[in-house]
């Protein structure tokens, strides 16, 4: 995720092996750099390795704190004295964007409480993040969520126990870790997205920066899986937060630029200088041709899916459900789409879920009828069960905040003015709850009664360094909100993390 294989090759690392792969050849002329999570299994594998070393010398890096007893076990196994050094190099999480991280965990809770193994893993991931960013934060958590409180306590315990590691130079305003629960906003992960990165994840799925395109009709072999990473793809870095319409224009410009730079087939390579120029420009040309074909393929597939699944119409109704409160109009719209053969089963279920979350307690709720239509469409009860599961997970009874608060007049006027500028069109009017929470936090208005501090101390000044973590997964729509908040609040740095990065399917 962080380093490409070609970058590692430039550092003269020529062989990549997994510690658990069987039948590795002994290669005594090579040095080995091992980078591992300090789990029981990994330490055991390393002990086996050191008893019968395959390489001449070992540099061992653990991605998190390792216990003294584990170091002792390794030392005892290292009879041939092949270990040159052992270090902790904190990186026990996945860096997704410059301001977003994930732990790649699915299903971290059982019902309303933590799965104990996942709680341990999440605590490790969060403390490694704090150590790698050199932050010893004050902690606030969402009071309505038992998992948030548990995680806050676990992180605090590690900081107390490993106080020497967390002894960083004090900043004027201490950093803040804010722990939230996905169930407070189950709407955001259910919406179709219209900015590039979020849209790719929603329609194709991003897995550690890799996109699987094998199901694309007529795809060529070398494009079956592509990597989208802002680190080494300039077009992606510049377009990941733009709306789909703008990306179409930018792809066209990219294509035209590429056509201009194409070496002319008839180009006469007469002199040595011609050949030299051609060879020098060739790698850049090849790289650009790779970028062009990749993005043209991805954007082409997104357009195909949008048309095939009628997503513009679906998305408009989703936004109406998420942002407006006209029940009868919403119910009519959902009914109309449920009867359309062009709407996929997933999208039909998504609309009913959004309706259920929005109008679960409405006097004249049409939910039973909608569930019936959903069943008639698919012939199974699978999606019906999922609708009730979503309401149980993120319904009114569970939420600590008012997800659908009647917006005050000022906010409405702001929305209206934005609308006139035509930037925020009908498909992107939704703002995730996280945006409002962070906005209040930055202004120093986030209520202590809903988001208490852990421990006696509170922050007197506005926070500057904020790490916000979502138990149950973050989304790329929230990543965009954090990106915008960082941009519009100089002096404030926000990092967003989650147990995973969701799309609707996930």
C-alpha positions as CSV (number, residue, x, y, z in Angstrom):
1,X,0.0,0.0,0.0
2,X,2.8,2.4,0.8
3,X,5.7,1.3,-1.3
4,X,5.6,-0.1,-4.9
5,X,7.7,-3.1,-5.8
6,X,9.7,-1.0,-8.2
7,X,10.6,1.5,-5.5
8,X,11.8,-1.3,-3.3
9,X,13.8,-2.7,-6.2
10,X,15.6,0.6,-6.5
11,X,16.7,0.0,-2.9
12,X,18.4,-3.2,-4.0
13,X,15.8,-5.6,-2.5
14,X,15.5,-8.3,-5.1
15,X,13.6,-11.1,-3.4
16,X,10.2,-10.9,-1.7
17,X,9.1,-13.9,0.5
18,X,6.5,-14.5,3.1
19,X,7.8,-16.0,6.4
20,X,5.2,-18.6,6.3
21,X,5.7,-19.8,2.7
22,X,7.0,-23.4,2.7
23,X,10.0,-24.7,0.8
24,X,12.0,-21.5,0.6
25,X,15.5,-22.1,-0.7
26,X,18.4,-21.3,1.6
27,X,20.3,-18.3,0.2
28,X,23.2,-17.7,2.4
29,X,24.6,-14.9,0.3
30,X,21.6,-12.7,1.0
31,X,20.7,-10.5,4.0
32,X,17.1,-10.6,5.2
33,X,14.9,-7.7,6.4
34,X,11.9,-9.0,8.2
35,X,8.9,-6.8,8.8
36,X,6.1,-8.4,10.9
37,X,3.2,-7.8,13.2
38,X,4.3,-9.0,16.7
39,X,1.7,-11.8,16.9
40,X,2.2,-15.1,18.6
41,X,2.1,-16.9,15.3
42,X,4.7,-14.6,13.7
43,X,7.1,-14.8,16.7
44,X,6.8,-18.6,16.5
45,X,7.6,-18.6,12.7
46,X,10.6,-16.4,13.4
47,X,11.8,-18.7,16.1
48,X,11.7,-21.6,13.6
49,X,13.5,-19.5,11.0
50,X,16.3,-18.5,13.4
51,X,16.9,-22.1,14.5
52,X,17.6,-23.0,10.8
53,X,18.5,-19.6,9.2
54,X,18.2,-19.5,5.4
55,X,20.0,-16.2,5.0
56,X,23.3,-14.8,6.2
57,X,22.0,-12.1,8.5
58,X,18.6,-10.8,9.8
59,X,17.3,-7.3,10.5
60,X,14.0,-7.7,12.3
61,X,11.4,-4.9,12.5
62,X,8.1,-5.3,14.3
63,X,5.2,-3.1,13.4
64,X,4.2,-2.6,17.0
65,X,5.3,-3.0,20.6
66,X,6.8,-6.5,21.3
67,X,6.9,-8.1,24.7
68,X,10.2,-8.8,26.6
69,X,9.3,-12.5,26.7
70,X,9.0,-12.7,22.9
71,X,12.4,-11.0,22.5
72,X,13.8,-13.5,24.9
73,X,12.3,-16.4,22.9
74,X,14.0,-15.0,19.7
75,X,17.3,-14.6,21.5
76,X,17.3,-18.2,22.7
77,X,16.5,-19.4,19.2
78,X,19.3,-17.3,17.6
79,X,22.1,-19.8,18.4
80,X,24.0,-19.0,15.2
81,X,23.9,-15.3,16.0
82,X,22.5,-14.2,12.7
83,X,20.3,-11.4,14.1
84,X,21.9,-8.0,13.5
85,X,19.2,-5.9,15.0
86,X,15.6,-6.0,16.4
87,X,13.5,-2.8,16.3
88,X,10.0,-1.6,16.7
89,X,8.9,0.4,13.6
90,X,5.3,1.4,14.3
91,X,3.2,0.8,11.3
92,X,0.5,-1.6,12.4
93,X,-2.2,-0.1,10.2
94,X,-2.9,0.5,6.5
95,X,-2.2,4.0,5.2
96,X,-5.0,4.5,2.7
97,X,-4.6,8.3,1.8
98,X,-2.3,10.9,3.4
99,X,-5.0,11.6,6.0
100,X,-6.8,8.2,6.1
101,X,-6.0,4.9,7.7
102,X,-7.8,1.5,8.1
103,X,-7.2,-1.7,10.0
104,X,-8.9,-3.9,7.3
105,X,-11.1,-5.5,9.9
106,X,-14.6,-6.7,9.0
107,X,-17.3,-7.2,11.6
108,X,-15.6,-5.9,14.8
109,X,-18.6,-6.2,17.1
110,X,-21.0,-9.0,18.1
111,X,-24.3,-7.2,18.5
112,X,-23.7,-4.2,20.7
113,X,-20.3,-5.3,22.2
114,X,-16.8,-5.9,20.9
115,X,-15.5,-9.2,19.7
116,X,-12.6,-9.5,22.2
117,X,-10.0,-10.4,19.5
118,X,-11.0,-7.5,17.3
119,X,-10.9,-5.1,20.3
120,X,-7.3,-6.2,21.0
121,X,-6.4,-5.7,17.3
122,X,-8.0,-2.3,17.1
123,X,-6.2,-1.1,20.3
124,X,-2.9,-2.3,18.8
125,X,-3.6,-0.5,15.5
126,X,-4.6,2.8,17.2
127,X,-1.7,2.8,19.6
128,X,0.8,2.1,16.7
129,X,-0.7,5.0,14.8
130,X,-0.2,7.3,17.8
131,X,3.4,6.1,18.2
132,X,4.2,6.6,14.5
133,X,2.7,10.1,14.5
134,X,4.4,10.8,17.9
135,X,1.1,11.8,19.6
136,X,0.1,11.2,23.3
137,X,-3.5,12.4,23.0
138,X,-6.3,13.3,25.3
139,X,-9.2,11.0,24.5
140,X,-12.9,11.7,23.9
141,X,-15.5,9.2,23.0
142,X,-19.1,8.9,22.0
143,X,-21.1,8.4,25.2
144,X,-24.0,6.5,23.6
145,X,-21.6,3.8,22.4
146,X,-20.4,1.1,24.8
147,X,-17.7,-0.1,22.2
148,X,-16.4,3.5,22.0
149,X,-15.9,3.7,25.7
150,X,-14.2,0.3,25.9
151,X,-11.8,1.2,23.1
152,X,-11.0,4.5,24.8
153,X,-10.2,2.7,28.0
154,X,-8.0,0.1,26.3
155,X,-6.0,2.7,24.4
156,X,-5.5,4.7,27.7
157,X,-4.2,1.5,29.4
158,X,-1.6,1.0,26.8
159,X,-0.5,4.6,27.0
160,X,-0.2,4.3,30.8
161,X,1.7,1.0,30.6
162,X,4.1,2.1,27.9
163,X,4.5,5.7,29.3
164,X,8.2,5.8,28.3
165,X,7.3,5.2,24.6
166,X,4.6,7.9,24.7
167,X,6.9,10.5,26.3
168,X,6.9,12.9,23.4
169,X,7.8,16.6,23.5
170,X,4.7,18.4,24.7
171,X,2.9,20.7,22.3
172,X,1.1,23.8,23.5
173,X,-2.3,22.2,22.7
174,X,-2.4,18.5,23.3
175,X,-3.5,16.3,20.4
176,X,-7.0,14.8,20.6
177,X,-8.3,11.3,19.8
178,X,-12.0,11.2,19.2
179,X,-13.6,7.7,19.1
180,X,-17.0,7.4,17.3
181,X,-19.3,4.6,16.4
182,X,-20.5,3.9,12.8
183,X,-24.0,3.0,14.1
184,X,-24.6,6.7,14.8
185,X,-24.6,7.3,11.0
186,X,-25.6,4.2,9.0
187,X,-26.8,6.4,6.2
188,X,-23.5,7.5,4.8
189,X,-22.2,4.0,3.8
190,X,-25.5,3.3,2.0
191,X,-25.4,6.2,-0.5
192,X,-24.1,6.1,-4.1
193,X,-21.0,8.3,-4.5
194,X,-20.1,10.7,-7.2
195,X,-16.5,11.7,-6.5
196,X,-13.8,9.5,-8.1
197,X,-12.3,7.6,-5.3
198,X,-15.6,7.0,-3.4
199,X,-17.3,6.1,-6.7
200,X,-14.7,3.5,-7.6
201,X,-15.0,1.9,-4.2
202,X,-18.8,1.9,-4.3
203,X,-19.1,0.4,-7.8
204,X,-15.9,-1.6,-8.2
205,X,-14.4,-2.0,-4.7
206,X,-10.9,-0.8,-3.7
207,X,-8.9,-3.4,-1.8
208,X,-5.5,-2.1,-0.5
209,X,-5.4,0.3,-3.5
210,X,-6.1,-2.5,-6.0
211,X,-9.2,-2.6,-8.2
212,X,-10.4,-5.8,-9.7
213,X,-11.6,-5.2,-13.3
214,X,-11.8,-8.9,-14.3
215,X,-15.6,-8.7,-14.7
216,X,-15.4,-5.8,-17.2
217,X,-16.7,-6.9,-20.6
218,X,-13.8,-7.4,-23.0
219,X,-11.0,-6.4,-20.6
220,X,-7.4,-7.0,-21.7
221,X,-5.2,-9.2,-19.6
222,X,-2.9,-6.5,-18.2
223,X,-5.9,-4.5,-17.0
224,X,-7.6,-7.2,-15.0
225,X,-6.3,-5.7,-11.8
226,X,-5.1,-2.1,-11.6
227,X,-3.5,-0.1,-8.8
228,X,-5.0,3.3,-7.9
229,X,-2.6,5.1,-5.5
230,X,-2.2,8.9,-5.1
231,X,1.4,8.3,-4.1
232,X,2.5,7.4,-7.7
233,X,-0.4,8.3,-10.0
234,X,-0.6,12.0,-10.6
235,X,-3.9,11.9,-12.4
236,X,-5.5,10.0,-9.6
237,X,-4.0,12.3,-6.9
238,X,-5.5,15.4,-8.8
239,X,-8.9,13.8,-9.5
240,X,-9.8,11.6,-6.5
241,X,-12.0,14.2,-4.9
242,X,-13.5,15.7,-8.0
243,X,-17.1,15.0,-9.2
244,X,-17.7,12.5,-12.0
245,X,-18.6,15.2,-14.5
246,X,-15.2,17.0,-14.0
247,X,-13.3,13.7,-14.3
248,X,-14.8,13.0,-17.7
249,X,-13.4,16.4,-18.9
250,X,-10.0,15.7,-17.3
251,X,-9.8,12.3,-18.9
252,X,-10.5,13.9,-22.3
253,X,-7.6,16.4,-21.7
254,X,-5.3,13.6,-20.6
255,X,-6.1,11.6,-23.8
256,X,-5.4,14.7,-25.9
257,X,-2.2,15.4,-24.1
258,X,-1.1,11.8,-24.6
259,X,-2.0,12.0,-28.4
260,X,0.3,15.0,-28.7
261,X,3.2,13.3,-27.1
262,X,2.9,10.1,-29.0
263,X,6.1,9.3,-30.8
264,X,5.2,9.5,-34.5
265,X,5.3,6.1,-36.1
266,X,7.0,7.6,-39.1
267,X,9.5,9.4,-37.0
268,X,12.8,8.9,-38.7
269,X,15.5,7.8,-36.3
270,X,18.3,8.9,-38.5
271,X,21.0,10.2,-36.1
272,X,22.2,8.8,-32.8
273,X,20.7,11.9,-31.2
274,X,17.2,11.0,-32.5
275,X,17.6,7.5,-31.1
276,X,18.8,8.8,-27.8
277,X,15.9,11.2,-27.5
278,X,13.5,8.5,-28.4
279,X,14.9,6.1,-25.7
280,X,15.0,8.8,-23.1
281,X,11.4,9.8,-23.6
282,X,10.2,6.2,-24.0
283,X,9.8,5.3,-20.3
284,X,7.8,8.5,-19.6
285,X,5.7,7.8,-22.6
286,X,5.1,4.2,-21.5
287,X,4.2,5.3,-18.0
288,X,1.8,7.9,-19.4
289,X,0.2,5.3,-21.8
290,X,-0.3,3.0,-18.8
291,X,-2.0,5.8,-16.8
292,X,-4.2,6.8,-19.7
293,X,-5.4,3.2,-20.5
294,X,-6.0,2.5,-16.8
295,X,-8.1,5.6,-16.1
296,X,-10.0,5.4,-19.4
297,X,-10.9,1.8,-18.6
298,X,-12.0,2.6,-15.0
299,X,-14.0,5.6,-15.9
300,X,-15.5,3.8,-18.9
301,X,-16.6,0.9,-16.6
302,X,-18.1,3.4,-14.0
303,X,-20.1,5.1,-16.8
304,X,-21.4,1.7,-18.0
305,X,-22.5,0.7,-14.5
306,X,-24.2,4.1,-13.9
307,X,-26.2,3.7,-17.1
308,X,-26.9,0.0,-16.7
309,X,-28.1,0.3,-13.1
310,X,-29.9,3.6,-13.6
311,X,-27.9,5.1,-10.8
312,X,-28.6,8.8,-11.6
313,X,-32.3,8.2,-10.8
314,X,-31.5,6.0,-7.9
315,X,-29.0,8.4,-6.4
316,X,-31.5,11.3,-6.7
317,X,-34.0,9.4,-4.6
318,X,-31.3,8.4,-2.0
319,X,-30.3,12.0,-1.6
320,X,-34.0,13.0,-1.2
321,X,-34.3,10.3,1.6
322,X,-31.1,11.4,3.3
323,X,-31.5,15.2,3.1
324,X,-35.2,16.1,2.9
325,X,-38.3,15.3,4.9
326,X,-41.2,15.0,2.6
327,X,-42.5,11.5,3.5
328,X,-45.2,11.0,0.8
329,X,-42.9,12.2,-2.0
330,X,-40.1,9.9,-0.8
331,X,-42.4,6.9,-0.5
332,X,-43.7,7.4,-4.1
333,X,-40.2,7.7,-5.4
334,X,-39.0,4.5,-3.7
335,X,-42.1,2.6,-4.9
336,X,-41.6,3.8,-8.5
337,X,-37.9,2.6,-8.5
338,X,-38.8,-0.7,-6.8
339,X,-41.0,-1.4,-9.8
340,X,-38.4,-0.6,-12.4
341,X,-36.7,-3.6,-13.9
342,X,-33.5,-1.4,-14.5
343,X,-32.9,-1.1,-10.8
344,X,-30.7,-3.9,-9.4
345,X,-31.6,-5.9,-6.3
346,X,-28.8,-4.3,-4.3
347,X,-30.0,-0.8,-5.2
348,X,-33.6,-1.7,-4.4
349,X,-32.6,-3.0,-1.0
350,X,-30.4,0.1,-0.4
351,X,-33.4,2.4,-1.0
352,X,-35.6,0.4,1.4
353,X,-32.9,0.5,4.0
354,X,-32.5,4.3,3.7
355,X,-36.3,4.7,3.8
356,X,-36.4,2.5,6.9
357,X,-33.7,4.5,8.7
358,X,-35.4,7.8,7.8
359,X,-39.0,7.0,8.5
360,X,-39.0,4.0,10.9
361,X,-41.3,5.9,13.3
362,X,-43.4,7.7,10.8
363,X,-47.2,7.5,11.5
364,X,-48.0,6.3,8.0
365,X,-44.9,4.3,7.3
366,X,-45.0,2.4,4.1
367,X,-42.2,0.0,5.2
368,X,-44.3,-3.3,5.3
369,X,-45.5,-2.7,1.8
370,X,-41.9,-1.9,0.6
371,X,-40.5,-5.0,2.2
372,X,-43.2,-7.0,0.5
373,X,-42.3,-5.6,-2.9
374,X,-38.6,-6.2,-2.2
375,X,-39.4,-9.9,-1.5
376,X,-41.5,-10.2,-4.6
377,X,-38.6,-8.8,-6.7
378,X,-36.0,-11.2,-5.4
379,X,-38.1,-14.1,-4.4
380,X,-36.1,-14.4,-1.2
381,X,-36.2,-13.0,2.3
382,X,-32.5,-12.2,2.3
383,X,-32.7,-8.5,1.8
384,X,-35.8,-8.2,4.0
385,X,-33.7,-9.5,6.9
386,X,-30.9,-7.1,6.0
387,X,-33.3,-4.1,6.2
388,X,-34.3,-5.0,9.7
389,X,-30.6,-5.7,10.6
390,X,-29.6,-2.2,9.4
391,X,-32.4,-0.6,11.5
392,X,-31.4,-2.6,14.5
393,X,-27.8,-1.5,14.0
394,X,-28.3,2.2,13.2
395,X,-31.9,3.0,14.0
396,X,-33.3,5.8,16.2
397,X,-33.1,3.7,19.4
398,X,-29.4,3.3,19.0
399,X,-28.2,6.7,17.8
400,X,-26.7,9.0,20.3
401,X,-27.0,12.1,18.0
402,X,-29.8,13.4,15.9
403,X,-28.9,12.2,12.5
404,X,-31.9,14.0,10.8
405,X,-32.0,17.2,12.9
406,X,-34.3,19.8,11.4
407,X,-31.6,22.2,10.0
408,X,-31.9,25.8,11.2
409,X,-32.7,28.6,8.8
410,X,-29.1,29.8,8.5
411,X,-27.9,26.3,7.4
412,X,-30.8,26.1,4.9
413,X,-29.9,29.5,3.4
414,X,-26.3,28.4,3.1
415,X,-27.3,25.2,1.3
416,X,-29.5,27.3,-1.0
417,X,-26.7,29.7,-1.9
418,X,-24.4,26.8,-2.5
419,X,-27.0,25.3,-4.8
420,X,-27.2,28.5,-6.8
421,X,-23.4,28.2,-7.5
422,X,-24.1,24.9,-9.0
423,X,-21.2,23.2,-7.2
424,X,-23.3,21.1,-4.9
425,X,-25.6,19.5,-7.3
426,X,-28.6,17.3,-6.4
427,X,-26.4,14.1,-6.3
428,X,-24.0,15.4,-3.7
429,X,-26.1,17.4,-1.2
430,X,-25.7,14.9,1.6
431,X,-23.1,15.7,4.3
432,X,-22.0,12.9,6.6
433,X,-22.7,13.4,10.3
434,X,-18.9,13.3,10.9
435,X,-18.6,16.7,9.1
436,X,-20.9,18.4,11.6
437,X,-19.2,16.6,14.6
438,X,-15.8,17.7,13.5
439,X,-16.9,21.2,12.7
440,X,-18.3,21.6,16.2
441,X,-15.1,20.0,17.6
442,X,-12.9,22.5,15.8
443,X,-15.1,25.4,17.0
444,X,-14.9,24.1,20.6
445,X,-18.7,23.5,20.6
446,X,-18.8,19.7,20.8
447,X,-20.8,18.8,23.9
448,X,-19.0,17.1,26.8
449,X,-22.3,15.6,27.8
450,X,-22.4,13.6,24.5
451,X,-18.6,13.2,23.9
452,X,-17.0,13.1,27.3
453,X,-13.3,13.1,28.0
454,X,-11.7,10.0,29.5
455,X,-10.1,11.0,32.7
456,X,-10.2,14.3,34.7
457,X,-8.5,16.6,32.2
458,X,-10.2,18.6,29.5
459,X,-8.9,20.6,26.6
460,X,-9.1,24.4,27.3
461,X,-8.1,25.5,23.8
462,X,-9.4,24.5,20.4
463,X,-7.8,21.3,19.3
464,X,-5.2,21.4,16.5
465,X,-4.2,17.8,16.0
466,X,-7.3,15.6,15.8
467,X,-7.3,11.8,15.2
468,X,-10.9,10.6,14.7
469,X,-11.6,6.9,14.7
470,X,-14.8,5.2,13.6
471,X,-15.6,1.8,15.1
472,X,-17.4,-0.2,12.4
473,X,-15.7,1.4,9.5
474,X,-15.2,4.8,7.8
475,X,-16.1,5.7,4.2
476,X,-14.5,7.6,1.4
477,X,-17.3,10.2,1.6
478,X,-16.0,11.0,5.1
479,X,-12.4,11.0,3.8
480,X,-13.5,13.7,1.4
481,X,-15.2,15.7,4.3
482,X,-12.0,15.5,6.3
483,X,-9.9,16.5,3.3
484,X,-12.0,19.6,2.9
485,X,-12.0,20.4,6.6
486,X,-8.2,20.2,6.6
487,X,-8.1,22.5,3.6
488,X,-10.5,25.1,5.0
489,X,-9.0,25.2,8.5
490,X,-5.4,26.0,8.3
491,X,-3.7,25.2,11.6
492,X,-6.0,22.1,12.2
493,X,-4.8,18.7,11.1
494,X,-7.3,15.9,11.1
495,X,-6.5,12.2,10.5
496,X,-9.4,9.8,9.9
497,X,-9.3,6.1,10.6
498,X,-11.7,3.2,10.8
499,X,-11.8,-0.5,11.4
500,X,-12.4,-0.8,7.6
501,X,-13.4,1.4,4.7
502,X,-17.0,0.7,3.7
503,X,-19.1,0.7,0.7
504,X,-22.7,-0.5,0.6
505,X,-21.9,-4.1,-0.1
506,X,-19.3,-4.2,2.6
